[in-house]
Amino acid sequence: MSRLKNLIKFKSIKSRLMTMIALLVALACLSLTAVSYLMARDAMIKQIDESMSSQTMQTRRIIEERV
């Protein structure tokens, strides 16, 4: 743990500020990635649901025509 603290020692407030800004930007990028993944997943699930419901409707029509 002390090695990690030695790596993170800052010589000036400016370098500490720049590091915090870089970490915030990285966190924002990760958040955007997660949000875009969830949106794409939801869109895919919705598309699959629509496809399955249209197939179900077609199957019902075929069954009704035969009966």
N, C-alpha and C positions, 0 to 999 in steps of 0.2 A: 504494500500500500504506500509506503514511503517513496518508492521509486515512481509510482504514478503521480504523487504529489510533486516530486522534483521535476517531472516532465511538464506539469501544468503551471509551474512557477512563471509569473509574468514579470518582466522588467519594468513595464510602464503601464499606466492606466489605458493608454491608447491600444496597446496590444490586447489587454483584457477586454476592452470594448469591441475590438475587431473580432475577437474570438467569440464573444457572445452574439454578435450580429451574424457571424457565419453559422453558429449553432441554430439560431432562430430561422435562418434561411433554409438550412437543412431540414429542420422540423416542418417548415411550411411545405417544402417539396414532398416530404413523406406524407403529409396530410392530404395534399392534392392527389398524390398517387393513390392513396387509400380511397378517397372519395370517387375518383374516376373508375377505379376497380369496382366499387360497389354499384355505381351507376350502370356500368357495362353489364355486370352480373344481373342486376334487376331487369335491364332491357332484354337480356337473353332469356331469363325466366319468363318474362311476359310474352316474348315471341313463341317460346315453346308451349306455353299455356294456350295461346291463340291457335297455334297449329293443332294441338291436341283437341281443342274444342271444335275446330272446323272438321277434323277427321271424325269426331264423334257424331257431329251433325250429319255428315255424309253417310256414316254407317246407319244411323237411325232412318234416314230417307230410304236407303236400300232395303232395310228390314221392313219398313212400312209399305214399300212398293210390292214386296214379295208376299206380304200377308194379306 
